[in-house]
């Protein structure tokens, strides 16, 4: 049985690295085609340690069981492109906000001074 140090570079994580590389290529392509300057890749690795039993069969010691920890890894690689779009506007003037029965109303505040150009009712 071969024993090796558990590192991200180990073959056990080959699929994880391939999926990350695929996502990296996809997000770069999408960013360039959509004109985005920001993107994000997230890697989530779930680890479950299962306690299991193995059967021992030895001609010297006889048969029996031994407990061992079986690690399981599940990964998810996701990406997000940050696109920012918007329109800017402004409402100017003098308004009063009123509330009645849970509804909101806006009322323009009239200038109390009359000018020569004001229309008469």
C-alpha positions as CSV (number, residue, x, y, z in Angstrom):
1,X,0.0,0.0,0.0
2,X,1.3,3.4,-1.0
3,X,1.1,6.2,1.5
4,X,1.4,9.8,0.4
5,X,0.9,13.2,1.9
6,X,-2.5,14.7,1.2
7,X,-2.0,17.9,-0.8
8,X,-4.0,19.7,-3.4
9,X,-1.4,18.7,-6.0
10,X,-2.1,15.0,-5.3
11,X,-3.9,12.9,-8.0
12,X,-6.9,12.4,-5.7
13,X,-7.7,16.1,-6.4
14,X,-7.2,15.9,-10.2
15,X,-10.9,16.3,-11.0
16,X,-11.1,19.3,-8.6
17,X,-8.1,21.0,-10.4
18,X,-9.6,20.2,-13.8
19,X,-13.0,21.7,-12.9
20,X,-11.3,24.8,-11.5
21,X,-9.3,25.3,-14.7
22,X,-12.4,24.9,-16.8
23,X,-14.2,27.5,-14.7
24,X,-11.2,29.8,-15.0
25,X,-11.3,29.6,-18.8
26,X,-15.0,30.1,-18.9
27,X,-15.1,33.2,-16.6
28,X,-12.2,34.8,-18.5
29,X,-14.0,34.2,-21.8
30,X,-17.3,35.5,-20.4
31,X,-15.7,38.6,-18.9
32,X,-14.0,39.5,-22.2
33,X,-17.1,38.9,-24.3
34,X,-19.4,40.9,-21.9
35,X,-17.0,43.7,-21.1
36,X,-16.7,43.0,-17.4
37,X,-13.7,44.0,-15.4
38,X,-14.4,41.9,-12.3
39,X,-15.1,38.3,-11.7
40,X,-14.9,35.8,-8.9
41,X,-14.3,32.0,-8.7
42,X,-15.4,30.2,-5.5
43,X,-14.2,26.7,-4.6
44,X,-16.1,24.8,-2.0
45,X,-14.7,21.6,-0.6
46,X,-16.8,19.4,1.6
47,X,-15.0,16.8,3.7
48,X,-16.7,13.9,5.5
49,X,-14.7,11.5,7.7
50,X,-16.5,8.2,7.9
51,X,-15.6,5.7,10.6
52,X,-15.6,2.2,9.0
53,X,-14.4,-1.3,9.8
54,X,-12.2,-3.5,7.7
55,X,-12.0,-7.2,7.9
56,X,-8.6,-8.6,8.9
57,X,-7.6,-12.1,7.8
58,X,-4.2,-13.2,8.8
59,X,-2.9,-16.7,9.0
60,X,-0.8,-15.7,12.0
61,X,-3.2,-13.6,14.0
62,X,-6.6,-15.0,12.8
63,X,-9.5,-12.9,11.6
64,X,-10.9,-9.7,13.1
65,X,-11.9,-6.1,12.3
66,X,-10.0,-2.9,12.5
67,X,-11.6,0.6,12.5
68,X,-10.3,3.2,10.0
69,X,-11.2,6.7,8.9
70,X,-12.4,6.9,5.3
71,X,-12.2,10.5,4.0
72,X,-14.7,11.6,1.3
73,X,-14.3,14.8,-0.6
74,X,-16.9,16.7,-2.7
75,X,-16.1,19.9,-4.5
76,X,-18.1,22.7,-6.2
77,X,-16.6,25.4,-8.3
78,X,-18.7,28.4,-9.2
79,X,-18.1,31.7,-10.8
80,X,-19.7,35.2,-10.8
81,X,-19.2,38.0,-13.2
82,X,-19.8,41.4,-11.8
83,X,-21.6,43.5,-14.3
84,X,-22.7,47.0,-13.3
85,X,-25.3,48.9,-15.2
86,X,-27.5,51.7,-14.3
87,X,-29.3,54.9,-15.1
88,X,-29.0,58.1,-13.1
89,X,-31.8,60.5,-12.6
90,X,-32.9,63.2,-10.2
91,X,-36.1,64.6,-9.0
92,X,-35.8,68.3,-8.1
93,X,-38.2,70.6,-6.5
94,X,-39.9,71.0,-3.2
95,X,-42.3,68.3,-2.1
96,X,-44.0,67.2,1.0
97,X,-44.5,63.5,1.8
98,X,-47.8,62.7,3.4
99,X,-49.0,59.4,4.8
100,X,-52.6,58.2,5.2
101,X,-54.0,54.7,5.8
102,X,-50.6,53.1,5.0
103,X,-50.3,54.8,1.6
104,X,-47.9,57.6,0.8
105,X,-48.6,60.7,-1.2
106,X,-46.4,63.4,-2.5
107,X,-47.5,67.0,-2.7
108,X,-45.7,69.8,-4.4
109,X,-45.1,72.8,-2.1
110,X,-46.3,75.9,-3.8
111,X,-44.3,79.2,-3.5
112,X,-46.5,81.5,-1.3
113,X,-45.4,84.6,-3.3
114,X,-47.3,85.3,-6.5
115,X,-45.5,86.6,-9.6
116,X,-46.9,88.5,-12.5
117,X,-46.8,85.3,-14.6
118,X,-48.8,83.1,-12.3
119,X,-52.2,82.0,-13.7
120,X,-55.3,82.9,-11.7
121,X,-57.8,80.3,-10.9
